[in-house]
């Protein structure tokens, strides 16, 4: 039986989308008779371990990111400590970030296959996080580092076509890079009966006759969540918007809600667990993914959109990169020009005016898209051929 370590330096319990991907991937390996284990710096639940992580993070933060390499080094050493006492000969290492790939690779041999899932590109993320400035010497150095780290991987899985092309632009051998979009377990994310939906609405104190739009996005600039308030403001009083997850722009959102007097049309939630997220999909009549191109960070293939489609919930999204790989406008839900509030409003209203036959046609196309392209079975078939040469 093959042994795989699924590795990341990040705390997956504090990153919903990464947690979803990593846990889905690990479960997928296990369900297909692959001996898989998730390893992060936070897998060792000890006070000393957490103290070391905390102190090293404080050091680099108070020094304006100058000590970030020390922080990454410490996180990677904690990861290696967990695997160093195990037999790792011929073990596969599936990295979820380039940082852990770089620091752990030095401990591995040629017998260890090193796979990288490319969720984002390092330099653009550094620009967005203001770790480097555009066209500076540190920007050039970041590009150099990014290229050298990609070269360490034996195989690279990009979660959308843009990221695949980005890696190839560094003259990385295109044969070792594949575009495998994000995926979901369609046995877990599946539709519910009408009566169940009404019971769930009662549980969450939502009226049955409300047209519920759910925005399962972090409150950060690239997700454009704050402008869903403008959208709900232009919709009739029978619409209700649910906004959830990390609250980086909390004050801006609250100010806009107060300024537009739309508090009665919005529910604000936070920290919804993976176990409860399906409830929110299933009490909704539509899911909105209004992401934009912002500060060099671009939406990949949205796991939220895939999960919603698997639950037979309509999705309306911006027509940017990864989202266009999931959705074809008017075929398996709707795409709108990014930042175009009026187009979002128009298409939302059009959908709710559809006949049942019109809705059913798009639902069938959506289900077929998920099963064919974004289900866990499809993903494992692709990854087996790519990694295991099956």
N, C-alpha and C positions, 0 to 999 in steps of 0.2 A: 504493500500500500504506500502510495506517495505521501510524503510529509511536506506540508506547506505552512510557513509562518506568514500571516498577514500583518504587516508592520506599518506603524505610523508614529511620528513623534507627538502628534496632537492628542489632546484629551477628547476622545470621541463622545464622551458623555456630555460635553459642552458644545458640540457641533452636531446639530440634528442631521444635516444632509450627509456629513461624513460618517456619522454613526450608522445611519440607515444603509449606506453603501457597504461599509465594512462588515456590519453584522449580516447583511444579505449575502455578501460574498462568502463569508465564513460558513454560514448555514448552507449555502449552495454547494460548497466543497464537501461539507460533512454529509449532506444528503446524497451525494454521488460517490460515496465510499472513498473520499480523500481525507486523510488525517490532517485537519487544519486547526490552527490556533492563532488567536489574535494576541499580538504583543504590542503594548504601548508603555511609555514611562509610568503610566498610572495604573498598570496592571498589578504592581506591587502596592498593596494598600497598607503602607506603614507610615507612621508619623515622621520618621527620619527621612524616608524617601520624599514625602511631600514637602518637608522642610527644606531639603536641598534644592528641589525644583523651585520652590517659592523664592528662596534667597537668590538663586542665580537669575531668576526672572527680574527681580527687583534691581539687581546690579545692572543688567543691560538696559532696563527702562529708564533709570535715573541718569544713565550715561548716553541718552539719546541713540540707543540701538548700537553703540560702538562695541558692546560686549555681547552682541547677539550670537556670535560664533561660539563663545564659551557656553552660553545657554544651550545651544543646539548640541554641542559636544557632550555636555552633562546628560541631557535627555537621551542621547544615543548610547552613552555608556550604561545608563540604567537599563535600556533595552537589551544591550549585549549581555549584561549580567544575567538576565533571565534565560538566555539561550546558550550561554557559554558552557554550562554544565550538562548540556544535552548532546546527543550524537547528531550532528548536523551534516554529516557526510551525505551527499546527493540530495540534501534538502532543498526545496524551492523556497525562495524568499520573494513574497509579493508585496512590494513597497507601495504605499499610498501617498508618498511625497518624496521629492528629490533630496531633501535634507537627510532623512534617515537612510536613503539609498547611498548617499555619499559617505556618511560616517560609519555605516555598518559594513559596506563593501570591503573595506580594508581588512576585515576579520574573516572574509570568506575565501573559498578556493574556487578553482575552475569547475569543480564538481557541483557547485551551487548555482542553479539557474536564478538569475536576478531579473525580476519582472517589475516594471514601474507602471502604475496607473496614473496617467497624467490628467489630474482634475483641474489644474490651472497652470499658467506659465509663470515661472519664478520672477522674471524681471518686471513684468507688468504688475504682478502682485506687489513687488517692492516699491514700484512707482505709486501705486494706489495707497500703500501703507506709509508713504513718505520716508521710506528707508533710503531711497536713492532719488536723485533729481534727473529729469530728462536731459540727455546729451551731456552729462557730466562724466568725469573719469570713473566714478563709482557705477554709473550706468553701464559704461563699456565693460567694466570689470564684472558686473552682474551678468551681462550677456556671455562673457567668456566662461564664467563659472557655470552658467546654465548649460552651455554646450558641453563642457567637460563632464558634467553630471549625467546628462543624457547618454553620453558615450559609455558610461559605466553599466548601463542596463543592457541585458541580453535581448530583452523584448519590451516594447512599450505599447500600452493600451491607452489610446486617447479616447476621451468620453464624447468628443464630437470632432467633426471634420476640420474645424478651425485649429484646434489644438494639434491634430495630426499634421496639418500643413505647417504649423508653427515649428514643430520639432524638425520636420524635414528641411525647413529653411536654414537650420544650423548644419546642413550637409550630413545629417544623420541618415544612415542607410534606410531607405524607405521600406525594405523588405522586413525590417524588424519592428515596424510600426503598423498597428491596425487601429481602425476607428470602430470601437464597440460602445455604442451608447449606453447610458445608465439603464437599469432594468428594475423590475419589481416581481415579487412573488404573487402571482395572480390567484393563488389559493388563499392567500391572506387578504389581499385587496380585491374584493369582489362585491357585486351589487347586493342590496338587501331588499326585502319586500316592503311594499308601501306602508303596511301596518307597523313594521319595525321602525321605519323612518319617522312616523308620527310619534311612536313611543319615545324614540331618541329625542325628538324635539321637545316633548314634555319634560324629559330628564334635564335638558339644558335650558328650559324656560323660554322656548321659542314657539311662537304661534304657528299653527299648521298652515294658515293662508299666506304667510310671508314668503316672498321670493328672496331666498337667501343666497348671497354671493360670498364666497369664502376666499380670503387672500392669505395663503399659508407661506408667507415670506418674512424674512428677517427685516427689521426696520433699519435698513442701511440704504445709502443713496442709489446704488445700482439696481435695487429692487423696485424703486419708484412707488413704494407703498403709499407714501403720503398723498399721492395724487389720486389714489382710489377714493379718497374723501371727496375730491372734486367730481369724480364719476358718480358716486352715490348721491351727491347733492343735485345732480341733473336728472336723476331717476325719480320715479313717482314714490309716494309715501308707502306703498306696499312692498318696497325693497328694503332689505336689511343686509348690512355689510359686517362680516366678521374678520377682524384683523388679529393676527397672532404672531408669537415668537419674539426673538431678541429685540430689546427696546433701545437701540442705539440712538434713534431719532425720536424718542418718546415725547420730549417737550414740544418739538415741532408739530408732531401729530396732534397732540392735545390742543395746542394753540389753534391749529387749522380747524379742528372740530368745533371749538368754541366760536371762532370767527364766522363760520358758515352756519352755525346753529343746526347742526345735524346729529346731535348726540342721540336723539331718539331712533336714528337709523343705523347706529353703529354699536357693535359689541367688541370690546377690546379684551383679548385674553393673552396669556403668556405661558411659556414653558410647557407646551403640550407634549406629552410623552409619545413615543412611537406606538405604544399600545392604544392610546386614545385618539390618535390622528384620524383613523378610519371613521370614527364616530362623526368627526367634523366634516369629512368629505360627504358622508352619507346623509347628514341633515341638510346639506346644501343643495341648491338647484343649479349652481354654476360655480366653477373655480376660476379665479382671475390671476394670471401671472404677467404683471405689467412691466417686467424688467427692461432696463435700458443699457446702452453702452455708456459706461461711466468710469472716468479716471483709469482707463486702460484695463478695466475688469469687465468681462463679457459673460453673459449667462451661457452655461453649457446645457446639456440635455437635462431638463428639470425633472428630478425624481418626483416632486409634487404633482407635476402635470401627468406623468406616467401613472402614478397611483390613482389619481382622480379618474383618468380614462378607464383604468381597470375596474373602478367602481361604477362605471357607466355614468359618470358625472360630466356634463359639458365643460369644456375648457376654452377660455378666451385669453389670448396671450399676445405679447409683442412679436413682431416679425423680425427677430434678431437671431442670428447664428444657431445655437443648439436647439432653440425652440422651433425653428423652421425645419429641423430634422425630425421633429416629433409630429408636427401638425401641418397639414395641408389645408389652406383656407377653404372653407365651405365643404370640405370632403370629410375630415375627421375632427371637426370643430373649427375654431375661428382664430385668425391672426389679424392684428391691427398695427398700423404704423406706430412705432414707439413714440410715446409722449402725446399721442393724438387722443385727447380726452373725448372729443365729439365722436370719433369713430368707434371707440369703445362703447359709448352710450348707445349709439345707433345700432350696433350689432347685438348688444345685450337685449335691447327692445325688440329687434327683429326675431331673435331666437324665441322669446317668450310669446311672440305672435304666431309662431310656427304651428302647423297642424301636427297631430300625433304621428301621422305618417312621415312627415318631413323630419321630425325629431328622430324617429326610429331608424330612418335611413342613415343618418349621420352616426347614431349610436352603433349600428352594425359595422360601419366603416371603422369607427374608433376601436371597437373590440378587436376587430381583425388586425388592426395596426399593432395593438399591444401584444396580442398573442404571437404574431409573426415576427415582430422586430424587438420588443422590449420586455418579453417575459424571461423569467429565470431559466427556463428550459432552453430557450433560444440562446441566451447568453452563455450557458454552460457548453452548449454544442460548439459555439464559436471559440470559446476560450480553450476547450479541450483540443481542438484542431490546432490552435495557435501555440499552446504551451506543451501539450502532451503529444502532439503530432498524431492524434487519433482521427 
